[in-house]
Amino acid sequence: MRMTLVGCAVVLVCICSAQPLLTAYRAQTPPAVDGVLDEACWTAASVTSPFISATGPGLPDEQTIGRVCWDATHIYIGVEAFEGFLAPALNMLHAVKAERNGEDAAVFSDDCIEVFLDPPGEHDYHFAANSATGTWDARNQQSSWDSGWQCVARRGTKSYVVEIAIPFAALSATPEGSWRVNICRER
């Protein structure tokens, strides 16, 4: 995706075919990063188009929705990953893996979300989080870098939510120009 930050709106333009435009607006009030997407900025935010399967044609078995907004200091990303195994009646919570915990955890063998950001400049960024406390961030594929980002995940009975706040200062970026963005989910 290409994210263009213009005036008071962030415009995400996917360079893939069949993907619609997503506009992310400047938040009047930033969200509380608590793993709950109930603030006005999330309610007003456009949602991504349905995720497509990376392993074959069509849609994945479980869907994911992303939202993006920003303010003067941070870009905010809210991702809701729908997951049938979280239904209490199924007694399958163990099937949603979240075994890695803490900062710089190798969450990629867990069920997780990943966000790739490529703002104008010489750096690209990678953020990942599972549905527990496992988080990972990297700049130019170097995981020793620390962004100072905030990330809170919360499991529900139908989905898990990962809410993220990334300081523009850590990205050596400002809310302007064209950015490339990719939001992914590992299941």
Secondary structure as the mmCIF struct_conf table of DSSP 4:
data_model
#
loop_
_struct_conf.conf_type_id
_struct_conf.id
_struct_conf.beg_label_comp_id
_struct_conf.beg_label_asym_id
_struct_conf.beg_label_seq_id
_struct_conf.end_label_comp_id
_struct_conf.end_label_asym_id
_struct_conf.end_label_seq_id
STRN STRN1 ARG A 2 VAL A 6
TURN_TY1_P TURN_TY1_P1 GLY A 7 CYS A 8
STRN STRN2 ALA A 9 VAL A 13
BEND BEND1 CYS A 16 CYS A 16
TURN_TY1_P TURN_TY1_P2 SER A 17 ALA A 18
STRN STRN3 LEU A 22 TYR A 25
STRN STRN4 ARG A 26 ARG A 26
HELX_LH_PP_P HELX_LH_PP_P1 ALA A 27 ALA A 27
BEND BEND2 GLN A 28 THR A 29
HELX_LH_PP_P HELX_LH_PP_P2 PRO A 30 ALA A 32
BEND BEND3 ASP A 34 GLY A 35
BEND BEND4 GLU A 39 GLU A 39
HELX_RH_AL_P HELX_RH_AL_P1 ALA A 40 ALA A 44
BEND BEND5 ALA A 45 ALA A 45
HELX_LH_PP_P HELX_LH_PP_P3 THR A 48 PHE A 51
BEND BEND6 ALA A 54 GLY A 58
BEND BEND7 ASP A 61 GLU A 62
STRN STRN5 THR A 64 TRP A 70
BEND BEND8 ALA A 72 THR A 73
STRN STRN6 HIS A 74 PHE A 82
HELX_RH_3T_P HELX_RH_3T_P1 GLY A 84 LEU A 86
HELX_RH_3T_P HELX_RH_3T_P2 PRO A 88 LEU A 90
TURN_TY1_P TURN_TY1_P3 ASN A 91 ASN A 91
HELX_RH_3T_P HELX_RH_3T_P3 LEU A 93 ALA A 95
BEND BEND9 VAL A 96 VAL A 96
BEND BEND10 GLY A 102 GLY A 102
TURN_TY1_P TURN_TY1_P4 GLU A 103 ASP A 104
HELX_RH_3T_P HELX_RH_3T_P4 VAL A 107 SER A 109
BEND BEND11 ASP A 110 ASP A 111
STRN STRN7 CYS A 112 ASP A 118
BEND BEND12 PRO A 120 GLU A 122
STRN STRN8 TYR A 125 ASN A 130
BEND BEND13 SER A 131 THR A 133
STRN STRN9 THR A 135 ARG A 139
TURN_TY1_P TURN_TY1_P5 ASN A 140 GLN A 141
STRN STRN10 GLN A 142 GLN A 142
TURN_TY1_P TURN_TY1_P6 SER A 143 SER A 144
STRN STRN11 GLN A 150 ARG A 155
BEND BEND14 THR A 157 LYS A 158
STRN STRN12 SER A 159 PRO A 167
HELX_RH_3T_P HELX_RH_3T_P5 PHE A 168 LEU A 171
TURN_TY1_P TURN_TY1_P7 SER A 172 SER A 172
BEND BEND15 PRO A 175 PRO A 175
STRN STRN13 GLY A 177 GLU A 186
#
